[in-house]
Amino acid sequence: MPVLAAVGTAVPPYLIAQADSQEFARNLFAEAFKDIDRLLAVFESAQVEQRHFCTPLEWFATSPTWEEKNRLYLEHAVRLSKEAVENCLQQVGIGPQDVDSILFVSSTGVATPSIDAHLFNALGLRSDIKRLPLWGLGCAGGAAGLARGCDLAMADPDSLVLVVALELCGLTFVNGDRSKSNLIATSLFADGAAAVLICGDEAAAKKGIRGPQLLAARSTIWPETLDVMGWDVQTAGLKVIFSKDIPTIVATKIRPVTEAFLGEQNLTRADLSHYIAHPGGTKVLNAYEEALALPADALRHARDILRTHGNMSSCTVLFVLARELNDPHHAGDYGLLFALGPGFSSEQVLLRW
């Protein structure tokens, strides 16, 4: 089975405290909502203390065109992704020329040639590298990228596969959007990048790389849920679609999907020792805990990443994974990595230490 060798992360330079974000939102949304003080409580209930962005706070008071936003996306996407990849590869002494495939995951900007082509030049990857850009999977993208990377490493056991997830959610902010969805987004979303190295089992044995095995993955998409999450593409850019029903969907649908997936591997929820969840928000994490009957500290890493980094969309679950890998584990421990995204969909990956 493929081996998860290392996870590297990177964040942009502008660190913005939640109190400063809240005051900014008050000034921006006050005229749109008479009950602004009540709505601003979301900044506290989000349980986010700080977030990183590629632009300073005053940039959000401007009204850049989509062209200007996307130019910033390209610039910062390459730089942050490169930093995350270098962080990842250095942990296991692997050079860029050793990588056989790269999957690039993102939903917050557009680039052709895709960002993985830019990384080919920036990192000095081999000219015969296999490239697979994945766009539009939103918050589920990191888990989906991990799953597809596992597929590639399983198909070629002697290969090294690099999965890169990059999101610059701040650049999607639309100043003229005074919707409640946008208000919630200003309290939650952030920027970041993560890279994961996956080794086919033969490659791992040759290079002496150890780590948890990636045993299986499952994708699920539910019918008639297209309007739950996503983008409304407008002249000003990508306007966020964010349904208040997401926690309810988690509470009602995630348990049967999880139990079916585990059943396919002859396992039950009782066999799981570790949970690596995408922290979509506190209500989503609470819904996970209730639906899966999780112990109080099962999602501690997810809650900690949410507190210190906010929701960075696809790469967030990989930040949680990096924290998990620093914990002690017993041989034979099972872990479940999972995330939700547009579609509305679920991505799950089963790990074994």
N, C-alpha and C positions, 0 to 999 in steps of 0.2 A: 504493500500500500504506500502511496505517496507520503512524504514526511514534511511537516511544517517546520522549516529550518529557522526562520527569524522574521521579526516584524520591526520595521523602522518607521518612525513618525517625524513629522515636521509641522510647525505652525508659523504663520506670518508674524511680523514684528509688532503690530499695534495691539496692545492689550487693553481692553475696555472693560471697566468695572460695571456690574449690573446696575448699580445706582446711577451711574452716568447715562447708561442706555435708557433707563426709566425716565430720567429728566428730559432727555432728548425726545422720547416718545410723547411725553406730556405736552411739550411745546408744539410738536408736529400734529398731534391728533386732537388737541383740546377743542378746536372749533368744530370738528366733525362729530364729537360725542359729548353730550351734556353730562353724562355720567362717567367722565373720563377717570375720576379717582377710583371708582369701583372697577373699571376695566384694567387700570394699571396694577391692580393686585396680582395680575398674571405674572408680573416681573418677580414677585416674591414667591408665588406658588410654584414657579418654574424650577426653583431650587438651583438656579444658576448664579454663581458668584462673579464669573468673569468669562470673557471670550476673546479670541484672537481674530484679527481681520487684516487684510492686506492694504486697507486704506484707513486713515485717521477718522475719528468720529465726525469731524466737520464735513467730510466728503458726502456723508449721507444727507446733508442739508442741501446739496446741489441736485441738479436735474440733468445728469449726463445722458447722452443718446445711447442706444443699444450698441452702436458702433464703438463708442468710447469705452463702454463697459467691457465689451468683448476684447478690445485691444488690451485692457488691463488684465483680463482673464488669461489671455495667451502669455503675456509677460510673466505673471506670477505663477501660473500653472506649471510652466517649465521649471522655474527656479525652485518652487516648493517640492515638486515631484522628484527632481534631481536630488535634493537634500534628503528626502525620505528614502530613496533608493540607496544612496551612499551609506546612510545610517544602517540600513538593513544588511547590505552585502558585507560591510565591515565587521559585523558581528560574527560572521562565520568564515571570514577570510576568502570570500569569493570575489572575483573581479568581473567587471561588466562583459568581458569577452567570453566568460564561461556561461552566460545566460543564453538559453536556446529559444525561449518564447517570452513575449511580454503582452500582458493584457492591461489595457488602460481603461479605467472606469471613471465616468464623470457625467453630471447632468446640469451643470451650472454655467456652461459656456460652449461655444461651437468653434471648431478648428478643422480646417482641411488644407494641407495635410494634418492628420490627427496628432495629438500631443505625443503619442508614442513615437511618431516619426521625428519630432523635435528632440525627444529623449535619446533616440538613436545617435543623433549628432552630439548632444550635450554630454552624454555618458561614454561615448565611444563603444557602443554595442556592435556586435558583428553584423556585417552586411547581409548575412543570410538569416537573420533573426526572424522568427514568425511573429507577426503583429496582429492583435485582435482588440480593436477599440470597442467598448461597450458604452452606449449612451442611453439615457432616459429611464434608468432603473431606480433613480432617486435613492432614498435611504436604504433600499435593499441591495444596492449595487456592490457594496463591499463583500457581503455574504455571497452574492451571485458570482462575483469575480473569483472568490476563493473556490467556489464549487466548480466553475469552469476551468480554473487553473488545475484543480485536482483531476478533472477529466483529461486534460492534456498530459499531465505527468503520469497518469495511469496508462494512457495510450502509448507513451514512450517512456518506459521506466528508467532510461539512461539520460533523461533530460532535466534541465533546471528551468523552472517557470517563474517568472516575476509578475506579480499582480500589483498594480498601482492604482490607488483610489484617490482622487483629488477633487475637492469641492471648494468653491469660493462663493458661498451662499450670500455673503454680504454684497457682492456685485449684482445680485439679482434684485436688490431692493429698488422698488419703484416709488419715488417720492410722491407722486400724485395719487397713489393708491391709499385711500383712507378707510379701507375695509377692516373689519375685525380680524380677518385672516392675516392681513399684513401687520396689524398691531401685535398679534400673537407671535408672528414670525420675528418681529424685532426683539422679542424677549427671549428667543430660543436659539436661532440659527447662527452659525459661525463658519470660519474658514479653517482648512487643514488638509493634510495629505498623509497617506500611509502606504507602505510598500511591504509585501509579503513574498518571501522566497519559498517556493515549493519544490522539493526534490523528488524525482522518481525514486523508487526504492533501490534500484541498481546504482543510480548516481549517488544516493545518500550513503550506501555501503562503501563505494569507492573512495568517497571523500571524508568518510568518518563522521558524517553529520547525523546528529541525533535530535529527536524532537517528537511531538505527538504525531500519530498517524491520522491521515484524513480518510475515514472509512467509507463515507457515503454522503450524499446530498439529496435534498428534495426541494423542488420548486412547486408552488401552488398559486394559482390565480383564480379568484372568485368571480363568477359571472355578474354582470350588471353593476359593477363597482368602479367604473371609469372615473366617476366624478368625486371620488373620495380624496384623492391626492394627485398633485401634478402641477403643470404649468398652463396658464392661459397666455399664449404668445401674443403680445401686443406691440405696438409701435415703440413704446418706451422700454420694452424688454420682456422679461419673464415674470408674469404676475402669479403669485403663489395661490394654489388651490389647496385648502387645508380643512377637511371636514371635522366637525365636532364629534362625529360618530366613530372616530378611529378607536378610542378606548373600548367602546361597546363591541365593535367588530373583533377586537383582540379577545375580549372576555368570552365571546360566544363561539369563535371559530378556531382559535389557536390550539386549544387542547385536543380536539379530534384530529387535527392535522398532525400534531406532534406525536400522538399515540399511534397513528397509522404509520408514520415514518419509522418510529422505534420498533413497531411490530414487524416491519419488513426486515429488520436487523435482528429479530428474535430478542428484543429488549423491551423493557417497560420504563416508565418514569423513575421507578425506584432504583434502576441501574445507573442513573445519572448522578455524578458528583459535582459537576461544574456547569454553570450556565453563563454564556457569553452573549449578552443581549445588546442590541442596538438601543440606546436610550433615546427614544423618540420624544420623551417628555415624562414628567412624573406620573401623569395619569396613565400613560401607556405602560410604564414599569409597574405601577400598582395593579393594572389589569393583568399583566403577565403573572405577577405573584399570586393573584387570586385564581386565575384560570388553571395554573399549573401547580397550585398548592405548594409554593416554594417556601423554604425557610427564610427567616427574616434577613439573613445576610447573603443570600444566594446571588443577589444582583448588586452587591456592594461596589464592584468595579465599574459597573454601568452607571450607578448613581454618582460615583466619584468623578468619572469622566464628564458626565453631564454638569456637575458642579463647577469643574475647573476649565472646561472647554466648550460647553454648550453642545448643541446638536450640529455636527459638521456633515450631516447627510451620510453618504455612502461610506466614508472613511471612518466614521465614529466607532463602529463595531470593531474595527481593526485596532483602534486605540485601546478599546476594552480588552481585546485579545492580547495586546502587548502587556497589559497589566497582569492578565491571567497567567501568561508564560513566566512571569517572575515569581509566582507562587510555587510552593513545594507540591508535588503530586506523587501519588503512589502508582506503581506499575499496574496497568490494567484499568485505571480510572477512565471513565467515559465523561465527555463534555459535549454540550450542545451549543453551537453558535447559531444565532437566528436574528432576522431583521425583516421588517415590513416595508413595502414601497408601492409606488403607483401601479395600478392595474385593476383592482387592488390585489397585492400579491405578498407571498411569504417565501423567504429563502432560509433553508436550514442546512447546517453542515454538522456531521457527527465526527468527533475526535476521540482518539484513545491514546493515553499516555503509556 
